[in-house]
């Protein structure tokens, strides 16, 4: 016996990992960009170029995105709970705060991006 007509299914199955990887990477990058935007607006303005030093690094092989700030004093500003910034709404934990607040939203965004439509 010989079966035919399965080539489109075989091709689609081979493409699933590529689609998941591409969709997952895109979602991670979108989450990273959103987190960076949120953190930039919360970073203190008082001490120079902190906001301008924000960056996103995509690690394609690890399916990971790093969001951070390059200024030497960024970590100190992030962790100094006694510092009172001049600008309301800014201050310590400018990166951790938005991450915790949006954690569920980010999780859902990534999960939705890699979900396979089973209809």
PEPECOR-V355786 format. One record per run of one state. SS is the DSSP state (hx for helix, st for strand, lp for the rest). FROM is the first residue (numbers start at 1). TO is the last residue. Records with the same first field share a line. If there is no record, write none. Layout:
BEGIN
SS=FROM-TO  FROM-TO
END
This chain:
BEGIN
lp=1-6  43-50  63-63  70-73  80-95  102-102  115-119
hx=7-42  51-53  60-62  74-79  96-101  103-114
st=54-59  64-69
END
